Amino acid sequence: MSSTELPGARALSAAMAPKVATVRVADGEKLRSVSLPGLTLTVRSRPPVRAGLPPALYVHGLGGSSQNWSALMAQLEDRVDGEALDLPGFGDSPPPDDGNYSVTGHARAVIRFLDASARGPVHLLGNSLGGAVCTRVAAVRPDLVRTLTLVSPALPELRVQRSAVPTALLALPGVTGLFARMTKDWSAERRTRGVLALCYGDPSRVTDEALRHAVEEMERRMSLPYFWDAMTRSARGIVDAYTLGGQQGLWRQAERVLAPTLLVYGRKDLLISYRMARKAAAAFRDSRMLTLPEAGHVAMMEYPEAVAQAFRELLDDCGRS
């Protein structure tokens, strides 16, 4: 809670908030709500094809949700017992009680969930912001992580791509409010197509049905009273994490990760530069690389079959070692 927020204001605001549409659940998926100290998380699961499969947890990126993992979860239902969570303030999860959207705050939410569920160690998969969060989790709680898979992880870059600058600017005070006012008349479809152009290597790969679902989700999110606050604070959290040094620095923490790591990078990524792939491969001590020439920022959505195959090979190799 901020120093200027009156006690009970958050609860009152939530009670007065407009009703929003229900979140989409794909065939074969289930949603549940998990209450933890200081936060409530929505968890999307896909029951495995048989009992006894090892657990996996998927963590989405900035502005995303657990739905970003639906395609990959379906590909891997025969290998892992998969769950994907909505980070606090995203998807169908309400904001955290303390308003902490830092990378450390999100990592703490993941750790609390894993500790409470007692499913660890898990195969942990993260994209973008979720990749930074998962890196921190794997570094500080190696007992919770069996393997680590990072799709375009948001690890610090000294020279940010020009195409990523507008997203980074959301972290600056006043920019989000200005952008919200400037785009208040934009349709959900226009916003969605803009996101797809930024995140996909080839937006034409998105089917009409997938586009329709994405537009519906955009409409739902835009009706949430905390949408822009969650985006702003999480973007600020990424920028802050980029500036941390010492043992809290993300690259230093990457060096501490013990879990076998799969790194996935798209050459057409407009948000995380492909040139960071080599640095990441050197930082994670037990790593392998999957490079997808035509992929953008969300390879697990664009090329779920290729990412699934690389993940299967990681599991097979770990099983033989």
C-alpha contacts under 8 A as a table, 3 or more apart, distances in Angstrom:
res1	aa1	res2	aa2	distance
1	M	5	E	6.38
1	M	97	D	6.97
1	M	98	D	5.22
1	M	99	G	5.87
2	S	5	E	5.34
2	S	99	G	7.81
5	E	9	A	6.53
6	L	9	A	5.33
7	P	10	R	7.69
8	G	11	A	5.32
8	G	12	L	6.11
9	A	12	L	5.02
9	A	13	S	5.95
10	R	13	S	5.12
10	R	14	A	6.17
11	A	14	A	5.07
11	A	15	A	6.17
12	L	15	A	5.06
12	L	16	M	6.23
13	S	16	M	5.18
13	S	17	A	5.97
14	A	17	A	5.06
14	A	225	P	7.95
17	A	224	L	7.68
17	A	225	P	6.51
18	P	223	S	7.33
18	P	224	L	7.67
18	P	225	P	7.95
20	V	220	R	5.95
20	V	223	S	6.24
20	V	224	L	6.96
21	A	220	R	5.68
22	T	220	R	7.80
23	V	91	G	7.77
23	V	92	D	6.79
23	V	217	E	7.21
23	V	220	R	7.74
24	R	213	H	7.97
24	R	217	E	7.69
25	V	29	E	6.05
25	V	30	K	6.78
25	V	31	L	7.32
26	A	29	E	5.53
26	A	70	S	7.52
28	G	46	R	6.13
28	G	47	P	7.46
29	E	44	R	6.69
29	E	45	S	5.59
29	E	46	R	4.69
29	E	47	P	7.30
30	K	44	R	5.65
30	K	45	S	5.26
30	K	46	R	6.39
31	L	42	T	6.76
31	L	43	V	5.62
31	L	44	R	4.62
31	L	45	S	6.42
32	R	42	T	5.74
32	R	43	V	5.38
32	R	44	R	6.70
33	S	40	T	6.82
33	S	41	L	5.72
33	S	42	T	4.53
33	S	43	V	6.20
34	V	40	T	5.62
34	V	41	L	5.16
34	V	42	T	6.24
34	V	43	V	7.22
35	S	39	L	6.36
35	S	40	T	4.46
35	S	41	L	6.50
36	L	39	L	5.38
36	L	40	T	5.80
36	L	41	L	7.77
36	L	112	R	7.27
36	L	113	F	7.37
36	L	116	A	7.93
38	G	96	P	6.19
38	G	97	D	5.18
38	G	98	D	7.06
39	L	88	P	7.14
39	L	94	P	7.65
39	L	95	P	7.29
39	L	96	P	4.84
39	L	97	D	6.00
39	L	109	A	7.75
40	T	88	P	7.31
40	T	93	S	6.28
40	T	94	P	6.55
40	T	96	P	7.32
41	L	85	L	6.79
41	L	86	D	6.24
41	L	87	L	6.83
41	L	88	P	6.49
41	L	92	D	7.77
41	L	93	S	4.97
41	L	94	P	7.35
42	T	85	L	5.90
42	T	86	D	5.52
42	T	91	G	7.82
42	T	92	D	5.85
42	T	93	S	5.15
43	V	66	S	7.55
43	V	83	E	6.58
43	V	84	A	5.72
43	V	85	L	4.36
43	V	86	D	6.33
44	R	66	S	6.43
44	R	67	Q	7.95
44	R	83	E	5.62
44	R	84	A	5.05
44	R	85	L	6.01
44	R	86	D	7.96
45	S	82	G	5.94
45	S	83	E	4.33
45	S	84	A	6.25
46	R	73	M	6.91
46	R	74	A	7.43
46	R	77	E	7.07
46	R	81	D	7.23
46	R	82	G	5.91
46	R	83	E	6.63
47	P	77	E	7.22
47	P	81	D	6.40
47	P	82	G	7.18
48	P	51	A	6.79
48	P	53	L	7.11
48	P	77	E	4.92
48	P	78	D	6.11
48	P	79	R	7.69
48	P	80	V	6.55
48	P	81	D	5.02
48	P	82	G	7.19
49	V	77	E	6.04
49	V	78	D	5.41
50	R	53	L	6.89
50	R	78	D	7.30
53	L	78	D	7.95
53	L	79	R	6.32
53	L	80	V	5.15
53	L	81	D	5.60
54	P	79	R	7.47
54	P	80	V	5.12
54	P	81	D	5.81
54	P	122	V	7.10
54	P	123	H	7.73
55	P	80	V	5.58
55	P	81	D	4.58
55	P	82	G	5.93
55	P	83	E	7.84
55	P	119	R	6.53
55	P	120	G	7.31
55	P	121	P	7.67
55	P	122	V	5.11
55	P	123	H	6.36
56	A	80	V	5.99
56	A	81	D	5.85
56	A	82	G	4.68
56	A	83	E	6.19
56	A	122	V	4.96
56	A	123	H	4.40
56	A	124	L	5.80
56	A	125	L	7.57
57	L	82	G	5.92
57	L	83	E	4.97
57	L	84	A	5.51
57	L	85	L	7.55
57	L	122	V	6.52
57	L	123	H	6.28
57	L	124	L	5.06
57	L	125	L	6.18
58	Y	66	S	7.44
58	Y	69	W	6.92
58	Y	82	G	7.54
58	Y	83	E	6.25
58	Y	84	A	4.42
58	Y	85	L	6.62
58	Y	124	L	6.16
58	Y	125	L	4.76
58	Y	126	G	5.83
59	V	66	S	7.04
59	V	84	A	6.14
59	V	85	L	6.16
59	V	86	D	7.43
59	V	87	L	7.48
59	V	124	L	7.88
59	V	125	L	6.14
59	V	126	G	4.62
59	V	127	N	6.56
59	V	130	G	4.98
59	V	131	G	7.48
59	V	134	C	7.51
60	H	64	G	5.73
60	H	65	S	5.56
60	H	66	S	6.08
60	H	68	N	6.62
60	H	69	W	7.53
60	H	85	L	7.76
60	H	86	D	7.31
60	H	87	L	7.53
60	H	126	G	5.96
60	H	127	N	5.36
60	H	128	S	7.23
60	H	129	L	7.06
60	H	130	G	4.96
60	H	131	G	7.95
61	G	64	G	5.25
61	G	65	S	7.27
61	G	126	G	7.45
61	G	127	N	5.24
61	G	128	S	4.80
61	G	129	L	4.43
61	G	130	G	4.76
61	G	131	G	7.46
62	L	128	S	6.99
62	L	129	L	5.55
62	L	130	G	7.59
62	L	231	M	7.06
62	L	234	S	7.01
62	L	235	A	7.28
63	G	90	F	6.86
63	G	231	M	6.39
64	G	67	Q	7.70
64	G	68	N	6.55
64	G	90	F	6.89
64	G	91	G	6.93
65	S	68	N	5.79
65	S	85	L	7.50
65	S	86	D	5.27
65	S	87	L	7.32
65	S	90	F	6.05
65	S	91	G	4.63
65	S	92	D	7.99
66	S	69	W	5.78
66	S	70	S	7.29
66	S	84	A	5.15
66	S	85	L	5.40
66	S	86	D	5.23
66	S	91	G	6.78
67	Q	70	S	5.27
68	N	71	A	7.56
68	N	300	M	7.86
68	N	301	M	6.55
69	W	72	L	5.41
69	W	73	M	5.93
69	W	84	A	7.01
69	W	300	M	6.94
69	W	301	M	7.01
70	S	73	M	5.11
70	S	74	A	6.26
71	A	74	A	5.32
71	A	75	Q	6.47
71	A	300	M	7.37
71	A	301	M	6.33
71	A	304	P	6.20
72	L	75	Q	4.95
72	L	76	L	6.27
72	L	300	M	6.07
72	L	301	M	7.18
72	L	304	P	5.16
72	L	305	E	7.46
72	L	307	V	7.70
72	L	308	A	6.52
73	M	76	L	5.21
73	M	77	E	6.01
73	M	82	G	6.40
74	A	77	E	5.40
75	Q	78	D	7.66
75	Q	304	P	7.15
75	Q	305	E	6.81
75	Q	308	A	6.32
76	L	79	R	5.33
76	L	80	V	6.15
76	L	82	G	7.93
76	L	308	A	6.48
77	E	80	V	5.67
77	E	81	D	6.55
77	E	82	G	6.98
79	R	312	R	7.66
86	D	89	G	7.87
86	D	90	F	5.70
86	D	91	G	5.24
86	D	92	D	6.41
86	D	93	S	5.67
87	L	90	F	5.47
87	L	91	G	7.31
87	L	93	S	6.49
87	L	106	H	6.75
87	L	109	A	7.62
88	P	93	S	5.27
88	P	94	P	5.79
88	P	95	P	5.02
88	P	96	P	5.56
88	P	101	Y	7.71
88	P	106	H	7.30
88	P	109	A	7.75
89	G	92	D	7.61
89	G	93	S	5.47
89	G	94	P	4.82
89	G	95	P	4.01
89	G	96	P	6.84
89	G	226	Y	7.21
89	G	227	F	7.32
89	G	230	A	5.51
90	F	93	S	5.61
90	F	94	P	7.08
90	F	95	P	7.69
90	F	227	F	7.71
90	F	230	A	7.19
91	G	221	R	7.59
95	P	99	G	6.63
95	P	226	Y	7.47
95	P	230	A	7.39
96	P	99	G	5.25
96	P	100	N	6.65
96	P	101	Y	7.97
97	D	100	N	7.98
100	N	105	G	5.51
100	N	106	H	7.81
100	N	233	R	7.86
101	Y	104	T	7.95
101	Y	105	G	5.62
101	Y	106	H	6.22
101	Y	230	A	7.10
101	Y	233	R	5.58
101	Y	234	S	4.92
101	Y	237	G	6.15
102	S	105	G	4.86
102	S	106	H	6.21
102	S	233	R	7.24
102	S	234	S	5.96
102	S	236	R	7.39
102	S	237	G	4.03
102	S	238	I	6.90
102	S	240	D	7.79
102	S	241	A	7.72
103	V	106	H	5.18
103	V	107	A	6.04
103	V	129	L	7.64
103	V	132	A	7.00
103	V	133	V	5.61
103	V	234	S	7.59
103	V	237	G	5.67
103	V	238	I	6.36
103	V	241	A	6.67
104	T	107	A	4.94
104	T	108	R	6.02
104	T	133	V	7.11
104	T	136	R	7.40
105	G	108	R	5.05
105	G	109	A	6.40
106	H	109	A	5.04
106	H	110	V	6.44
106	H	133	V	6.41
107	A	110	V	5.09
107	A	111	I	6.19
107	A	133	V	5.05
107	A	134	C	6.85
107	A	136	R	6.53
107	A	137	V	5.77
108	R	111	I	5.04
108	R	112	R	6.05
108	R	137	V	7.85
109	A	112	R	5.12
109	A	113	F	6.21
110	V	113	F	5.13
110	V	114	L	6.21
110	V	137	V	7.60
111	I	114	L	5.10
111	I	115	D	5.98
111	I	137	V	6.85
111	I	141	R	7.94
112	R	115	D	5.15
112	R	116	A	6.01
113	F	116	A	5.15
113	F	117	S	6.01
114	L	117	S	5.15
114	L	118	A	5.95
114	L	119	R	6.31
114	L	120	G	6.27
114	L	144	L	7.30
115	D	118	A	5.26
115	D	119	R	7.64
115	D	120	G	7.49
117	S	120	G	7.92
119	R	122	V	6.74
120	G	143	D	7.47
120	G	144	L	4.86
120	G	145	V	6.78
120	G	146	R	7.92
121	P	143	D	6.09
121	P	144	L	4.04
121	P	145	V	4.68
121	P	146	R	5.21
122	V	144	L	6.16
122	V	145	V	5.05
122	V	146	R	5.17
122	V	147	T	7.10
123	H	145	V	6.07
123	H	146	R	5.14
123	H	147	T	4.77
123	H	148	L	6.12
123	H	149	T	7.77
124	L	134	C	6.93
124	L	145	V	6.26
124	L	146	R	7.30
124	L	147	T	6.12
124	L	148	L	4.98
124	L	149	T	6.25
125	L	130	G	7.99
125	L	131	G	7.31
125	L	134	C	7.12
125	L	148	L	5.87
125	L	149	T	4.55
125	L	150	L	5.86
125	L	151	V	7.77
126	G	129	L	7.63
126	G	130	G	4.45
126	G	131	G	4.13
126	G	132	A	7.62
126	G	133	V	7.48
126	G	134	C	5.91
126	G	149	T	6.39
126	G	150	L	5.09
126	G	151	V	6.19
126	G	153	P	7.24
127	N	130	G	4.73
127	N	131	G	4.62
127	N	132	A	7.99
127	N	150	L	5.89
127	N	151	V	4.62
127	N	152	S	5.89
127	N	153	P	5.64
127	N	154	A	7.90
127	N	298	V	7.23
128	S	131	G	4.94
128	S	132	A	6.68
128	S	150	L	7.88
128	S	151	V	6.55
128	S	152	S	5.25
128	S	153	P	4.21
128	S	154	A	4.68
128	S	272	I	7.88
128	S	297	H	7.68
129	L	132	A	5.19
129	L	133	V	6.25
129	L	153	P	6.49
129	L	154	A	5.33
129	L	238	I	7.13
130	G	133	V	4.88
130	G	134	C	5.97
130	G	153	P	7.11
130	G	154	A	7.79
131	G	134	C	5.10
131	G	135	T	6.09
131	G	150	L	5.24
131	G	151	V	6.63
131	G	152	S	7.11
131	G	153	P	4.20
131	G	154	A	6.11
131	G	155	L	7.92
132	A	135	T	5.08
132	A	136	R	6.39
132	A	153	P	5.70
132	A	154	A	5.34
132	A	155	L	6.03
132	A	250	L	7.25
133	V	136	R	5.27
133	V	137	V	6.31
134	C	137	V	4.92
134	C	138	A	6.03
134	C	148	L	7.66
134	C	150	L	7.92
135	T	138	A	5.22
135	T	139	A	6.17
135	T	148	L	7.96
135	T	250	L	7.38
135	T	253	Q	7.02
135	T	254	A	6.13
135	T	257	V	7.37
136	R	139	A	5.11
136	R	140	V	6.19
136	R	250	L	6.99
136	R	253	Q	6.41
136	R	254	A	7.63
137	V	140	V	5.46
137	V	141	R	5.59
137	V	142	P	7.42
138	A	141	R	5.40
138	A	142	P	5.00
138	A	144	L	7.21
138	A	145	V	5.89
138	A	148	L	7.54
138	A	257	V	5.75
138	A	258	L	7.64
138	A	259	A	7.33
139	A	142	P	5.96
139	A	253	Q	5.50
139	A	254	A	6.75
139	A	256	R	5.48
139	A	257	V	4.82
139	A	258	L	7.57
141	R	144	L	5.72
141	R	145	V	7.36
142	P	145	V	5.42
142	P	146	R	7.98
142	P	257	V	7.19
142	P	258	L	6.83
142	P	259	A	7.28
143	D	146	R	7.80
145	V	148	L	6.92
145	V	259	A	6.59
146	R	259	A	5.97
146	R	260	P	7.64
147	T	259	A	4.99
147	T	260	P	5.12
147	T	261	T	5.99
148	L	259	A	6.15
148	L	260	P	6.21
148	L	261	T	4.64
148	L	262	L	6.29
149	T	261	T	5.61
149	T	262	L	4.59
149	T	263	L	6.02
149	T	264	V	7.63
149	T	311	F	7.66
150	L	153	P	5.63
150	L	261	T	7.56
150	L	262	L	6.25
150	L	263	L	5.08
150	L	264	V	6.08
151	V	263	L	6.19
151	V	264	V	4.62
151	V	265	Y	6.21
151	V	297	H	7.77
151	V	298	V	7.11
151	V	299	A	6.87
151	V	300	M	7.40
152	S	263	L	7.63
152	S	264	V	6.09
152	S	265	Y	5.27
152	S	266	G	7.34
152	S	272	I	6.19
152	S	297	H	6.09
152	S	298	V	7.41
153	P	272	I	7.46
154	A	238	I	7.61
154	A	272	I	6.69
155	L	242	Y	7.11
155	L	250	L	6.44
155	L	251	W	7.03
156	P	241	A	7.62
156	P	242	Y	4.69
156	P	243	T	7.83
156	P	250	L	7.16
156	P	251	W	7.39
157	E	160	V	5.79
157	E	242	Y	7.42
157	E	276	M	7.46
160	V	164	A	6.65
160	V	165	V	7.02
160	V	272	I	7.88
160	V	273	S	7.49
161	Q	164	A	5.32
161	Q	165	V	6.78
161	Q	270	L	7.10
161	Q	271	L	6.83
161	Q	272	I	7.35
161	Q	273	S	6.43
162	R	165	V	5.35
163	S	166	P	7.05
163	S	270	L	5.63
163	S	271	L	6.53
164	A	167	T	5.58
164	A	168	A	6.48
164	A	270	L	6.28
164	A	271	L	4.70
164	A	272	I	7.51
165	V	168	A	5.02
165	V	169	L	6.13
166	P	169	L	5.05
166	P	170	L	6.92
167	T	170	L	5.57
167	T	171	A	7.96
167	T	235	A	7.52
168	A	171	A	5.89
168	A	172	L	8.00
168	A	235	A	6.50
168	A	236	R	7.88
168	A	239	V	7.23
169	L	172	L	5.50
169	L	175	V	6.79
170	L	173	P	7.81
170	L	175	V	5.75
170	L	176	T	5.44
170	L	231	M	7.62
170	L	232	T	5.51
170	L	235	A	6.21
170	L	236	R	7.34
171	A	175	V	7.53
171	A	176	T	7.84
171	A	232	T	5.46
171	A	233	R	6.75
171	A	234	S	7.88
171	A	235	A	5.09
171	A	236	R	4.19
171	A	237	G	7.92
171	A	239	V	7.16
172	L	175	V	5.73
172	L	176	T	7.73
172	L	236	R	7.34
173	P	176	T	7.41
174	G	177	G	5.38
174	G	178	L	6.20
175	V	178	L	5.07
175	V	179	F	6.07
176	T	179	F	5.06
176	T	180	A	6.02
176	T	228	W	6.87
176	T	232	T	6.53
177	G	180	A	5.04
177	G	181	R	6.23
177	G	228	W	7.99
178	L	181	R	5.21
178	L	182	M	6.15
179	F	182	M	5.00
179	F	183	T	6.07
180	A	183	T	5.31
180	A	184	K	5.75
181	R	184	K	5.22
182	M	185	D	7.83
183	T	186	W	5.27
186	W	190	R	6.22
186	W	191	R	6.71
187	S	190	R	5.22
187	S	191	R	6.43
188	A	191	R	5.14
188	A	192	T	6.03
188	A	215	V	5.70
188	A	216	E	7.73
188	A	218	M	5.86
188	A	219	E	5.62
189	E	192	T	4.99
189	E	193	R	6.07
189	E	215	V	5.39
189	E	218	M	7.98
190	R	193	R	5.26
190	R	194	G	6.27
191	R	194	G	5.12
191	R	195	V	6.37
191	R	218	M	7.67
192	T	195	V	5.12
192	T	196	L	6.20
192	T	211	L	7.98
192	T	214	A	6.70
192	T	215	V	5.88
192	T	218	M	6.63
193	R	196	L	5.04
193	R	197	A	6.09
194	G	197	A	5.15
194	G	198	L	6.36
195	V	198	L	5.13
195	V	199	C	6.08
196	L	199	C	5.11
196	L	200	Y	5.49
196	L	203	P	5.84
197	A	200	Y	5.77
197	A	201	G	7.63
197	A	202	D	7.58
197	A	203	P	5.80
198	L	270	L	6.28
198	L	271	L	7.55
198	L	297	H	7.96
199	C	269	D	7.02
199	C	270	L	6.91
199	C	271	L	7.46
199	C	296	G	5.72
199	C	297	H	4.88
199	C	298	V	6.20
200	Y	203	P	5.30
200	Y	268	K	7.95
200	Y	269	D	7.47
200	Y	295	A	6.61
200	Y	296	G	4.57
200	Y	297	H	6.08
200	Y	298	V	6.49
200	Y	299	A	7.96
200	Y	302	E	7.06
201	G	266	G	7.80
201	G	268	K	5.19
201	G	269	D	6.55
201	G	294	E	5.73
201	G	295	A	4.65
201	G	296	G	3.92
201	G	297	H	7.33
202	D	205	R	5.92
202	D	294	E	7.29
202	D	295	A	7.31
202	D	296	G	7.51
203	P	206	V	5.72
204	S	207	T	7.51
205	R	302	E	7.40
206	V	210	A	6.10
206	V	211	L	6.34
207	T	210	A	5.11
207	T	211	L	6.13
208	D	211	L	5.05
208	D	212	R	6.16
209	E	212	R	5.10
209	E	213	H	6.32
210	A	213	H	5.12
210	A	214	A	6.11
211	L	214	A	4.98
211	L	215	V	6.13
212	R	215	V	5.17
212	R	216	E	6.27
213	H	216	E	5.11
213	H	217	E	6.21
214	A	217	E	5.04
214	A	218	M	6.13
215	V	218	M	4.98
215	V	219	E	6.22
216	E	219	E	5.13
216	E	220	R	6.28
217	E	220	R	4.98
217	E	221	R	6.15
218	M	221	R	5.12
218	M	222	M	6.07
219	E	222	M	5.27
219	E	223	S	6.49
220	R	223	S	5.41
220	R	224	L	6.97
221	R	224	L	5.33
221	R	227	F	6.42
222	M	225	P	7.82
222	M	227	F	6.37
223	S	227	F	7.74
224	L	227	F	5.37
225	P	228	W	7.83
226	Y	229	D	5.21
226	Y	230	A	6.09
227	F	230	A	5.45
227	F	231	M	6.38
228	W	231	M	5.04
228	W	232	T	5.97
229	D	232	T	5.14
229	D	233	R	6.02
230	A	233	R	5.40
230	A	234	S	5.93
231	M	234	S	5.31
231	M	235	A	6.02
232	T	235	A	5.21
232	T	236	R	6.14
233	R	236	R	4.94
233	R	237	G	6.04
234	S	237	G	4.77
234	S	238	I	6.37
235	A	238	I	5.20
235	A	239	V	6.44
236	R	239	V	5.09
236	R	240	D	6.04
237	G	240	D	5.06
237	G	241	A	6.09
238	I	241	A	5.05
238	I	242	Y	6.28
239	V	242	Y	5.09
239	V	243	T	6.73
240	D	243	T	5.32
240	D	244	L	6.61
241	A	244	L	5.30
241	A	249	G	7.02
241	A	250	L	7.10
242	Y	249	G	7.41
242	Y	250	L	7.40
243	T	249	G	7.62
244	L	248	Q	6.17
244	L	249	G	4.90
244	L	250	L	7.65
245	G	248	Q	5.98
245	G	249	G	4.53
246	G	249	G	5.54
246	G	252	R	7.12
247	Q	252	R	5.94
247	Q	253	Q	6.66
248	Q	252	R	7.05
248	Q	253	Q	6.72
249	G	252	R	5.26
249	G	253	Q	6.21
250	L	253	Q	4.92
250	L	254	A	6.03
251	W	254	A	4.90
251	W	255	E	6.47
251	W	283	A	6.87
252	R	255	E	5.25
252	R	256	R	6.76
253	Q	256	R	5.03
253	Q	257	V	6.66
254	A	257	V	5.39
254	A	283	A	5.89
254	A	284	F	5.52
255	E	283	A	5.05
255	E	284	F	5.29
255	E	285	R	6.41
256	R	284	F	7.65
257	V	284	F	6.47
257	V	285	R	7.23
258	L	285	R	7.17
258	L	286	D	7.21
259	A	286	D	7.05
260	P	286	D	5.02
260	P	287	S	5.93
260	P	314	L	7.91
260	P	318	C	7.74
261	T	284	F	7.02
261	T	286	D	5.99
261	T	287	S	4.53
261	T	288	R	6.38
262	L	287	S	5.73
262	L	288	R	5.10
262	L	289	M	5.92
262	L	290	L	7.36
262	L	310	A	7.82
262	L	311	F	7.27
262	L	314	L	7.18
263	L	277	A	7.74
263	L	280	A	7.77
263	L	281	A	7.43
263	L	287	S	7.01
263	L	288	R	6.14
263	L	289	M	4.83
263	L	290	L	6.09
264	V	289	M	6.04
264	V	290	L	4.78
264	V	291	T	5.98
264	V	292	L	7.66
264	V	299	A	7.58
264	V	307	V	7.62
265	Y	269	D	7.71
265	Y	274	Y	6.36
265	Y	277	A	6.69
265	Y	289	M	7.85
265	Y	290	L	6.46
265	Y	291	T	5.14
265	Y	292	L	6.34
265	Y	295	A	7.74
265	Y	296	G	7.97
265	Y	297	H	7.73
265	Y	299	A	7.54
266	G	269	D	5.36
266	G	274	Y	6.62
266	G	291	T	5.92
266	G	292	L	4.84
266	G	293	P	5.88
266	G	294	E	6.57
266	G	295	A	4.41
266	G	296	G	4.97
266	G	297	H	6.44
266	G	299	A	6.69
267	R	273	S	7.95
267	R	274	Y	5.57
267	R	291	T	7.20
267	R	292	L	6.32
267	R	293	P	4.91
267	R	294	E	6.32
267	R	295	A	6.20
267	R	296	G	6.63
268	K	274	Y	7.79
268	K	293	P	6.89
268	K	294	E	6.01
268	K	295	A	5.59
268	K	296	G	4.62
268	K	297	H	7.59
269	D	272	I	5.86
269	D	273	S	6.35
269	D	274	Y	6.84
269	D	295	A	6.74
269	D	296	G	3.86
269	D	297	H	4.75
270	L	273	S	6.81
270	L	296	G	6.73
270	L	297	H	6.83
271	L	297	H	6.56
272	I	276	M	7.64
272	I	297	H	7.06
273	S	276	M	5.81
273	S	277	A	7.94
274	Y	277	A	5.58
275	R	278	R	6.47
275	R	279	K	7.74
276	M	279	K	5.26
276	M	280	A	6.17
277	A	280	A	5.11
277	A	281	A	6.16
278	R	281	A	5.09
278	R	282	A	6.37
279	K	282	A	5.19
279	K	283	A	6.18
280	A	283	A	5.00
280	A	284	F	6.22
281	A	284	F	5.75
281	A	285	R	7.72
281	A	287	S	6.02
281	A	288	R	6.98
281	A	289	M	7.12
282	A	285	R	6.83
284	F	287	S	5.66
290	L	307	V	7.80
290	L	310	A	7.05
292	L	295	A	5.40
292	L	299	A	7.75
295	A	298	V	7.36
295	A	299	A	5.60
295	A	302	E	6.67
295	A	303	Y	7.37
296	G	299	A	6.22
296	G	302	E	7.90
298	V	301	M	5.52
298	V	302	E	6.38
299	A	302	E	4.90
299	A	303	Y	5.36
299	A	304	P	6.82
299	A	307	V	7.24
300	M	303	Y	5.56
300	M	304	P	4.57
300	M	307	V	6.02
301	M	304	P	5.62
303	Y	306	A	5.55
303	Y	307	V	6.45
304	P	307	V	5.16
304	P	308	A	5.86
305	E	308	A	5.07
305	E	309	Q	6.15
306	A	309	Q	5.16
306	A	310	A	6.37
307	V	310	A	5.22
307	V	311	F	6.18
308	A	311	F	5.01
308	A	312	R	6.09
309	Q	312	R	5.03
309	Q	313	E	6.30
310	A	313	E	5.13
310	A	314	L	6.30
311	F	314	L	4.98
311	F	315	L	6.32
312	R	315	L	5.10
312	R	316	D	6.11
313	E	316	D	4.96
313	E	317	D	6.07
314	L	317	D	5.26
314	L	318	C	6.15
315	L	318	C	5.10
315	L	319	G	6.05
316	D	319	G	5.05
316	D	320	R	6.40
317	D	320	R	5.17
317	D	321	S	6.31
318	C	321	S	5.19
